[in-house]
Amino acid sequence: MIKRYFSTIVVATMHRLFNARAGSANNKIKLTIRTAYGFRNIDSLISMLVSFCSSVQQRFPNH
């Protein structure tokens, strides 16, 4: 398997291309979907995904 993909592995390491960020984002989305189980509409799920996956810090009143 390594012989088969050796040139691809070398190029990926030279250019520092890794799929860890994509895997992390995918994991975060799957976790959010599990957390949102039971929501009545898709808009609530989308809002939750945007909230959890954005880098914007939310400020809540009285906290």
N, C-alpha and C positions, 0 to 999 in steps of 0.2 A: 504494500500500500504506500509506503514512504517512497519507494523507487518510482512509483507511478506519479505521485504528486510532488516530487522533489523540487522541480523547477518552480512550481507555483509557491511552494513553501519558502524558497529562497527569495523570490520576488516580494512576497508579502512581508517577510522580515526586513528586507532591505528598505522597503518603503513604509514600514511600520503600519501596515494595514491589518487590522484584526477585527473580528466580528464580535468582540466582547460588548461593545456598546449596543449593538443591535440585539444581542441576546439579553442584555440587562433591560432594555426597553421592552422587549417581548415578555420577559418575566414580570415586570411591573404591570404591564397591561393585563396579563392573565390573572395576577393577584387582585387587581382592581375589579375585574369582571367577577371573580369569585366573591369578593366583598360586596359587590352590588347585586348579588343574587336576590331576586324578589322585587326589584324595582318595577314599577308599573309601566314605565315607558323608556324608550331608548335615549331620550333627551337627558334624563337624569344620569344615565350611565356615561354618556358623552361628557357631560359637565364634570362628573367625578374623574374621568380619565384626564381631561384637560387640567383639572386642579392638581391631581397627583403627579402628572408627567411634566408640568411646567416648572421653570426655575424661579418663578415669582413667589415671594414669601407672602402668605396671607396674614392679615391682621384681623383678629376677631375682637368684637367689642368686649370691654371689661376684662381683658386678659393682657 
